[in-house]
Amino acid sequence: MATFLNPVDSIFNKPKPVIHLDQALLNKLADGAAAYPIPEGRKYEYGTAGFRMKADAGLDHVMFTVGLIAILRSKKRNATIGIMITASHNPAEDNGVKLVDPMGDMLEQSWEGFATRLANTPSDKIPKAYEALVNETLVDEIRQLQDRPAKVVFARDTRASGPYLVTALKAALDAVGVAYEDKGILTTPQLHYIVRCINTEGTVYAFGEPTEKGYYTKMANAFKTLMYGRTIHGAITVDAANGVGGPKLRQLISYLPTAAEGGIDIKVVNDDVLKPEALNFECGADYVKTKQRSPPNLNAKPGDRCCSLDGDADRVVYYYNDEQNVFHLLDGDRIATLGAAFLADMTRVAGIDSKLKIGIVQTAYANGASTEYVEKVLKLPVTVTATGVKHLHHAAARYDIGVYFEANGHGTVLFSDNAIKIIRESEPKSPGQKHALDSLRACIDLINQAVGDAISDMLFAEIVLAHKSWTPDNWRNTYIDLPNRLVRVEVADRSIFKTTDAERRLTSPKGAQEEIDKLCSMYQKGRAFARASGTEDAVRVYAEAHSKIESEKLAGQVTEVIRKYGSGT
């Protein structure tokens, strides 16, 4: 228990109360932390993906500190906090950890600094650093929150380092003595789903049953509603990246109707979780997006629909080979436009389109042709944000129905409370309106609004294709991507490259943006931008233009501009 000191109030100044933790608790923290020392010279930073690194590079120390941050966050929010142990699309020898806030969303950005600070604290100083954070986060002039109960739930992917890292996490939770639940092996979206379910249970915003079975049941029931009277033509081949998505997708399949029953035929490949080294190796969403080709062992025929998940199943990209065996990628931009068009159609048929604002959120990396298609053909607004899921998620939440996807395949659809109320309470005036409203209600259940969910997004895409009776060619031909090129440029100091306008324009170094603008004006549909990497001394240059030759030439010229300013000359 904490000792709560209440200093004498002053008429002019009321200092914050101070919490001093019991010495017994401090001793437990010291003993627990001692087993997980910080490697000499290591520096950690909590980013969009949480902490991510080689599993043997002091990640156990980070796990211990993340457990303490989760406790503080739980007390602060008076809610259950989630912890997911995964390194997503990274190689098998990596691992990572990220915190999940009460609504299943990413950790509040202001708390990333607390997580970074504690992770960089030597083990022998952790007890006092934790006490300092208790006072910084759980005390104000009115109350102190230290005595609130805390609850944490956590899960991991299939990486070999997972069990050992769980041990380090439990050491922190046990030292403080809080309630926690180990959910075992889950996809990242499944953990986010469970956290949101726990924290909304018994409320008007109840998200579902907080179990893995509840996740499958909710999704399967929504799928059946949306597929009523529709047919999915042909099988979908799903590359599971030899990660956790493979076995979890196979479990979901048992809840879904088969193709013979009017359902779906899903062929799961690359689902070997017994060989840790196979994870993300020459397979998975990142491989397909980066290499612009199918995994070598896919064995798909021309015209077959294929998609790839990433290692923790929160990203998905589609692709196929045409009759000339030419590879075509249908990435996150394509999935966003497909889903937004369907939702806009359904709200129009339901007669509620005037009551709801639907929009798409993209980053600067979204192909210019996709943005033009959304604005001129779908006639929907587009919001462009800085790179990073947290930025897209927050922007999407400003719409009644906000569709956000990064080109890498991470994204989802958010329905506001207002949208859910209108969709659920609207009374149909015709069979067509009833079907549209039923479909929208099922979409609310099918789509994992807590976080991007590869499995949920894949089912949604299959449903929309079935409603439209589209082949992959039909989907691709909604717009033709502008040729583009992405270049990584090493620089001496990335911090000098500062941006504005959702990272699309440089404000520093002075003069660089003017040179980029001049270069872009020389090409038909020329567009380019440069932004500093968040993890290394490098700048990413993106360029697109009317032809492949022009896009590559523009990328090369902008690269030279960045090299010139990056070298200080």
C-alpha positions in Angstrom: 0.0 0.0 0.0 1.1 3.6 -0.6 1.5 6.2 2.1 -0.5 9.3 1.1 0.9 12.6 2.4 -1.3 15.6 2.4 0.8 18.8 2.8 -0.8 21.8 4.5 -2.7 23.8 1.9 -1.7 27.3 1.2 -4.2 30.0 0.4 -2.2 30.9 -2.7 -0.7 27.6 -3.6 -1.9 24.0 -3.2 1.0 21.7 -3.9 0.2 18.3 -5.2 0.0 15.5 -2.7 3.0 13.1 -2.7 2.9 9.3 -2.8 5.7 7.3 -1.2 5.5 3.6 -2.1 6.0 1.1 0.7 9.6 -0.1 1.1 8.4 -3.7 0.7 7.0 -2.9 -2.8 10.2 -1.1 -3.7 12.2 -4.1 -2.6 10.1 -6.4 -4.8 10.6 -4.2 -7.8 14.3 -4.1 -7.2 14.5 -7.9 -7.0 12.4 -8.4 -10.1 14.2 -5.8 -12.2 17.6 -7.2 -11.2 17.0 -10.3 -13.3 16.6 -8.2 -16.4 19.4 -5.7 -16.7 19.6 -3.1 -19.4 22.5 -3.8 -21.9 25.2 -1.3 -21.8 24.8 1.4 -24.4 21.3 0.4 -25.4 18.7 3.1 -26.1 15.1 2.4 -26.6 12.2 4.4 -28.1 8.5 3.6 -28.0 7.1 4.3 -31.5 4.1 3.5 -33.6 4.9 -0.2 -33.4 5.8 0.0 -29.7 9.2 -1.4 -28.9 10.7 -3.6 -31.6 14.2 -5.1 -31.8 16.3 -8.3 -31.8 14.7 -10.5 -29.1 18.1 -10.9 -27.3 19.0 -7.2 -27.3 17.6 -6.4 -23.9 14.0 -6.8 -24.8 13.4 -8.7 -21.5 14.4 -5.5 -19.7 11.9 -3.6 -21.8 9.2 -6.1 -21.1 9.6 -5.6 -17.4 9.2 -1.9 -17.7 6.3 -2.2 -20.1 4.5 -4.2 -17.4 4.9 -1.3 -15.0 3.7 1.2 -17.5 0.6 -1.0 -18.2 -0.2 -0.9 -14.4 0.0 2.9 -14.3 -2.1 3.2 -17.4 -4.7 0.9 -16.0 -5.0 2.8 -12.8 -5.1 6.1 -14.6 -7.9 5.0 -17.0 -9.6 2.8 -14.4 -9.8 0.1 -17.1 -8.1 -3.0 -18.4 -5.0 -2.4 -20.5 -3.6 -4.9 -23.1 -0.1 -5.9 -24.0 0.8 -7.6 -27.3 4.1 -9.3 -27.7 4.9 -9.4 -31.4 7.3 -8.0 -34.1 4.7 -8.2 -36.9 6.4 -8.5 -40.3 9.9 -8.4 -38.9 12.2 -11.5 -39.2 11.8 -14.4 -36.8 14.7 -13.4 -34.5 13.1 -10.1 -33.7 10.3 -9.4 -31.2 8.5 -6.5 -29.8 5.8 -5.2 -27.5 3.1 -2.6 -27.6 0.4 -1.4 -25.2 -3.3 -1.4 -26.0 -5.6 1.3 -24.6 -9.1 0.6 -23.2 -11.0 0.9 -26.4 -8.6 -1.4 -28.2 -6.8 1.5 -29.7 -3.1 2.3 -29.6 -1.4 3.8 -26.5 -2.2 7.5 -26.1 0.7 9.3 -27.6 1.5 11.4 -24.5 2.3 8.1 -22.7 4.9 7.0 -25.2 7.4 9.2 -23.5 6.8 7.5 -20.1 7.3 4.1 -21.7 10.5 5.3 -23.4 11.8 6.9 -20.2 11.3 3.8 -18.0 12.7 1.4 -20.7 15.9 3.4 -20.6 16.2 3.3 -16.8 18.9 1.0 -15.4 17.5 -1.9 -13.4 18.8 -0.7 -10.0 17.0 2.7 -10.5 13.7 1.3 -11.6 12.0 1.3 -8.2 12.5 5.0 -7.6 11.8 5.7 -11.3 8.5 3.9 -11.0 7.6 5.8 -7.8 8.3 9.0 -9.6 6.0 8.0 -12.5 3.3 7.1 -9.9 3.5 10.7 -8.7 3.6 12.1 -12.2 0.7 10.2 -13.7 -1.5 9.2 -10.8 -1.6 12.4 -8.6 -3.3 15.7 -9.1 -4.4 18.5 -6.8 -7.7 16.7 -6.1 -7.1 13.0 -5.9 -4.6 10.3 -6.0 -5.2 7.1 -8.1 -2.5 4.8 -6.8 -5.0 2.6 -4.8 -7.2 1.9 -7.8 -7.0 -1.7 -8.8 -5.2 -2.5 -12.1 -5.9 -5.2 -14.6 -3.8 -6.3 -17.5 -4.4 -8.8 -20.3 -1.7 -9.9 -22.7 -1.0 -12.2 -25.6 1.9 -13.1 -28.0 2.4 -14.3 -31.5 4.2 -17.6 -32.4 7.8 -16.4 -32.1 10.2 -18.7 -30.2 11.2 -15.8 -27.9 7.6 -15.2 -26.7 7.5 -17.5 -23.6 10.7 -16.0 -22.1 9.5 -12.5 -22.7 6.2 -13.3 -21.0 8.2 -14.4 -18.0 9.8 -11.0 -17.8 6.4 -9.3 -18.1 4.9 -11.4 -15.4 7.8 -10.6 -13.1 6.8 -6.9 -13.2 3.1 -7.6 -12.7 3.7 -10.0 -9.8 6.1 -7.5 -8.1 3.4 -4.9 -7.9 0.7 -7.5 -7.3 -1.9 -6.7 -9.9 -4.5 -8.9 -11.6 -3.6 -10.1 -15.0 -4.7 -12.7 -17.6 -2.4 -14.5 -20.1 -4.5 -15.0 -23.3 -1.8 -17.2 -24.8 -1.2 -17.0 -28.6 -3.5 -14.6 -30.5 -3.3 -12.3 -33.5 -2.7 -8.7 -32.6 -6.3 -7.7 -33.7 -7.8 -10.5 -31.5 -6.1 -9.0 -28.4 -7.3 -5.5 -29.3 -10.8 -6.9 -29.8 -10.7 -8.6 -26.4 -9.5 -5.5 -24.6 -12.3 -3.4 -26.1 -14.9 -6.1 -25.3 -13.7 -6.2 -21.6 -13.9 -2.5 -21.2 -17.3 -2.0 -22.9 -19.0 -5.1 -21.3 -22.4 -4.3 -19.9 -22.6 -0.9 -21.6 -24.6 0.4 -24.6 -21.3 0.3 -26.5 -20.7 -3.4 -25.8 -18.3 -4.6 -28.5 -18.8 -8.4 -28.1 -17.9 -11.4 -26.0 -14.4 -10.9 -24.7 -13.1 -14.3 -25.8 -11.5 -15.8 -28.9 -14.6 -17.7 -29.6 -16.6 -14.5 -29.3 -14.4 -13.0 -32.0 -15.0 -15.8 -34.4 -18.8 -16.0 -33.7 -19.3 -12.3 -34.1 -17.4 -12.2 -37.4 -19.0 -15.3 -38.8 -22.6 -14.2 -38.0 -22.0 -10.8 -39.7 -20.5 -12.6 -42.7 -23.5 -14.8 -43.1 -25.8 -11.8 -43.1 -23.8 -9.9 -45.7 -23.5 -12.9 -48.0 -27.3 -13.7 -48.0 -28.3 -14.1 -51.7 -24.7 -13.5 -52.9 -22.1 -15.9 -54.3 -18.3 -15.7 -54.0 -16.8 -17.0 -57.3 -13.7 -19.1 -56.9 -11.4 -19.7 -54.0 -9.3 -17.1 -52.2 -5.7 -18.2 -51.5 -4.4 -16.7 -48.2 -0.6 -16.6 -47.5 -0.4 -16.5 -43.7 3.3 -15.6 -43.6 3.9 -18.7 -41.4 2.6 -16.7 -38.5 -0.2 -16.7 -36.0 -2.8 -15.7 -38.6 -2.6 -19.2 -40.2 -4.0 -21.3 -37.3 -6.4 -18.5 -36.3 -7.8 -18.3 -39.8 -8.2 -22.1 -39.9 -10.2 -21.8 -36.7 -12.4 -19.1 -38.1 -13.1 -21.2 -41.2 -14.8 -23.7 -39.0 -17.4 -21.1 -38.1 -18.0 -20.0 -41.7 -20.3 -21.6 -44.3 -18.5 -23.5 -47.0 -18.7 -22.5 -50.7 -21.2 -25.3 -51.2 -23.3 -23.7 -48.5 -23.2 -20.3 -50.1 -20.1 -19.2 -48.2 -16.4 -19.0 -49.0 -13.6 -21.3 -50.0 -10.4 -20.2 -48.3 -7.1 -22.0 -49.1 -4.5 -21.3 -46.4 -0.9 -21.6 -47.4 2.4 -20.7 -45.6 0.9 -21.5 -42.2 3.8 -23.5 -40.7 4.2 -22.2 -37.2 6.3 -25.2 -36.1 9.4 -23.8 -37.8 10.1 -20.4 -36.2 12.7 -19.5 -38.8 10.0 -19.7 -41.5 8.1 -16.7 -40.1 7.9 -13.9 -42.8 10.6 -15.6 -44.8 9.8 -15.1 -48.5 6.2 -14.6 -47.7 3.7 -12.3 -46.1 2.3 -8.9 -46.8 5.5 -7.0 -46.4 7.3 -9.3 -48.8 4.6 -9.0 -51.5 4.4 -5.2 -51.1 8.2 -4.7 -51.1 9.1 -7.2 -53.8 6.1 -6.6 -55.9 5.7 -10.3 -56.6 3.9 -13.4 -55.2 5.5 -15.7 -52.6 7.5 -18.3 -54.6 5.5 -21.3 -53.3 2.0 -19.9 -53.9 1.2 -22.0 -57.0 -1.7 -19.8 -58.0 -3.1 -19.8 -61.6 -3.7 -16.6 -63.7 -6.8 -14.8 -62.4 -6.8 -16.5 -59.0 -7.4 -14.1 -56.1 -4.6 -14.2 -53.5 -3.8 -12.2 -50.4 -1.1 -12.1 -47.9 -1.3 -11.4 -44.1 1.7 -10.2 -42.1 3.2 -12.0 -39.1 0.7 -10.9 -36.5 -2.3 -10.6 -39.0 -3.0 -6.9 -38.8 -2.1 -6.2 -42.5 -3.4 -7.6 -45.7 -2.7 -7.0 -49.4 -4.3 -8.6 -52.4 -2.7 -9.5 -55.7 -3.1 -11.7 -58.8 -1.4 -12.6 -62.0 -3.3 -11.8 -65.2 -3.6 -14.1 -68.3 -0.2 -12.8 -69.5 1.2 -13.8 -66.1 1.8 -10.2 -65.2 1.7 -9.5 -61.4 -0.8 -6.9 -60.1 -0.8 -5.7 -56.5 -4.1 -4.5 -54.9 -2.8 -2.8 -51.8 -4.3 -0.8 -48.9 -5.3 2.1 -51.2 -7.3 -0.4 -53.3 -9.0 -2.0 -50.2 -9.9 1.4 -48.9 -11.5 2.5 -52.1 -13.4 -0.8 -52.5 -14.8 -0.6 -49.0 -15.7 3.1 -49.1 -17.5 2.7 -52.4 -19.6 -0.2 -50.9 -20.4 1.7 -47.7 -21.4 4.8 -49.7 -23.7 2.8 -51.9 -25.3 1.1 -48.9 -26.0 4.4 -47.1 -27.5 5.8 -50.3 -29.8 2.8 -50.8 -30.7 2.9 -47.1 -31.7 6.5 -47.5 -29.4 7.8 -44.8 -26.5 9.1 -46.9 -27.5 12.8 -46.1 -27.2 12.1 -42.4 -23.7 10.6 -42.5 -20.4 11.9 -43.6 -18.2 9.2 -45.1 -14.5 9.9 -45.8 -11.2 8.2 -46.6 -7.9 8.9 -44.8 -4.7 8.4 -46.6 -1.0 9.2 -46.2 1.3 11.0 -48.6 2.3 7.6 -49.9 -1.2 6.9 -51.3 -1.0 6.8 -55.1 -2.3 10.1 -56.6 -4.6 8.1 -58.9 -6.4 6.6 -55.9 -6.9 10.1 -54.4 -8.3 11.4 -57.7 -10.6 8.4 -58.0 -12.0 8.9 -54.5 -12.6 12.7 -55.0 -13.8 12.7 -58.6 -15.6 9.4 -59.0 -16.7 8.3 -55.6 -17.1 12.0 -54.7 -16.0 11.4 -51.1 -13.6 13.7 -49.1 -10.0 12.6 -48.5 -8.0 13.6 -45.4 -4.2 13.2 -45.7 -2.2 12.6 -42.5 1.3 12.0 -41.4 2.6 8.4 -41.7 1.6 6.1 -38.8 -1.5 4.3 -37.9 -2.2 6.5 -34.9 -2.5 9.5 -37.1 -4.9 7.8 -39.6 -7.0 6.4 -36.8 -7.6 9.7 -35.2 -8.4 11.4 -38.5 -10.9 8.6 -39.4 -12.7 9.1 -36.1 -13.7 12.6 -37.2 -16.0 11.1 -39.9 -19.3 9.3 -39.2 -17.8 6.5 -41.3 -14.1 6.8 -41.6 -12.1 4.4 -43.9 -8.4 4.4 -43.4 -5.7 2.3 -44.9 -2.0 2.6 -45.3 -0.7 1.3 -48.6 1.0 -1.5 -46.7 -2.4 -3.0 -46.0 -3.0 -1.9 -42.4 -6.4 -0.3 -41.9 -10.0 -0.5 -40.9 -13.3 1.3 -40.9 -14.5 3.4 -37.9 -18.2 4.0 -37.3 -19.0 6.9 -35.0 -21.6 6.5 -32.2 -23.8 8.8 -34.3 -23.5 6.5 -37.3 -24.2 3.4 -35.3 -27.3 5.0 -33.8 -28.7 6.1 -37.1 -27.9 2.7 -38.8 -29.5 0.7 -36.0 -32.5 2.9 -35.4 -33.5 3.7 -39.0 -36.7 2.0 -40.2 -36.7 0.7 -43.7 -39.4 1.8 -46.2 -38.7 -0.8 -48.8 -37.1 -4.2 -49.2 -34.1 -2.5 -50.7 -33.7 -0.2 -47.8 -34.0 -3.2 -45.4 -31.3 -5.1 -47.2 -29.0 -2.1 -47.1 -29.6 -1.4 -43.4 -29.1 -5.1 -42.6 -25.8 -5.0 -44.5 -24.6 -1.9 -42.8 -25.5 -3.3 -39.3 -23.5 -6.5 -40.3 -20.6 -4.4 -41.4 -20.4 -2.8 -38.0 -20.0 -6.3 -36.5 -17.7 -7.7 -39.3 -15.1 -4.9 -39.3 -12.8 -4.8 -36.3 -13.0 -1.1 -35.4 -10.4 -1.4 -32.7 -7.5 -1.8 -35.1 -6.5 -3.0 -38.5 -7.4 -6.7 -38.8 -6.2 -8.7 -41.8 -8.7 -11.5 -41.5 -11.7 -9.1 -41.0 -10.5 -6.9 -43.9 -10.1 -9.9 -46.1 -13.6 -11.1 -45.5 -15.0 -7.6 -46.1 -13.1 -7.4 -49.4 -14.5 -10.8 -50.5 -18.0 -9.7 -49.6 -17.8 -6.5 -51.6 -16.4 -8.3 -54.6 -19.3 -10.7 -54.4 -21.9 -7.9 -54.1 -20.3 -6.3 -57.2 -19.7 -9.6 -59.1 -16.2 -8.3 -59.7 -13.0 -10.1 -60.8 -9.6 -8.9 -59.7 -9.3 -7.2 -63.1 -12.5 -5.3 -62.5 -11.2 -4.1 -59.2 -7.8 -3.1 -60.6 -9.4 -1.2 -63.5 -11.4 1.2 -61.2 -8.3 3.4 -61.6 -4.8 2.9 -63.0 -1.9 3.6 -60.5 0.5 6.3 -61.5 4.0 4.9 -61.9 6.0 5.6 -58.7 9.4 5.1 -57.1 10.5 5.0 -53.4 14.1 5.7 -52.6 16.0 5.5 -49.3 18.7 8.2 -49.1 21.4 8.1 -46.3 22.1 11.4 -44.7 24.5 12.6 -42.0 21.7 14.0 -39.8 18.0 13.3 -40.5 16.9 15.8 -37.9 17.5 18.7 -40.2 14.7 17.5 -42.5 11.5 18.8 -41.1 8.1 18.6 -42.7 4.6 20.1 -42.8 1.4 19.4 -44.6 1.1 15.8 -43.6 4.8 15.3 -44.3 4.3 16.3 -48.0 6.4 19.5 -47.8 9.8 20.3 -46.3 10.2 23.3 -44.1 13.9 22.6 -43.5 16.5 22.7 -44.9 15.7 26.1 -46.4 15.4 26.0 -50.2 15.0 22.2 -50.5 11.3 22.3 -51.1 11.5 25.0 -53.7 13.9 22.8 -55.7 11.6 19.8 -55.4 8.6 21.9 -56.5 10.5 23.0 -59.6 11.4 19.5 -60.5 7.8 18.2 -60.1 6.5 21.0 -62.4 8.7 19.6 -65.2 6.7 16.3 -65.4 3.1 15.4 -66.3 1.3 14.5 -63.0 4.7 14.9 -61.2 4.5 14.7 -57.4 7.3 14.0 -55.0 8.1 14.5 -51.3 10.8 13.6 -48.9 10.5 12.8 -45.2 13.0 11.7 -42.6 13.0 8.1 -41.3 11.9 7.7 -37.8 14.5 5.1 -36.9 17.7 5.8 -38.9 19.7 8.6 -40.5 18.0 8.3 -43.8 15.4 10.2 -45.8 12.6 8.5 -47.8 12.0 10.0 -51.2 8.7 9.2 -53.0 8.0 10.3 -56.6 5.3 9.6 -59.1 4.6 10.8 -62.6 2.6 9.9 -65.8 5.2 7.3 -67.0 7.6 4.9 -65.3 10.6 6.6 -66.9 9.5 10.0 -65.7 8.8 8.8 -62.2 12.2 7.2 -61.9 13.9 10.3 -63.3 12.0 12.5 -60.9 12.9 10.3 -58.0 16.6 10.4 -59.0 16.6 14.2 -59.2 14.9 14.6 -55.9 17.3 12.2 -54.4 20.2 14.4 -55.5 18.5 17.4 -53.9 18.3 15.5 -50.6 21.9 14.3 -50.9 23.1 17.9 -51.5 21.3 19.3 -48.4 21.9 16.2 -46.3 25.7 16.5 -46.8 25.6 20.2 -45.7 26.9 21.5 -49.1 
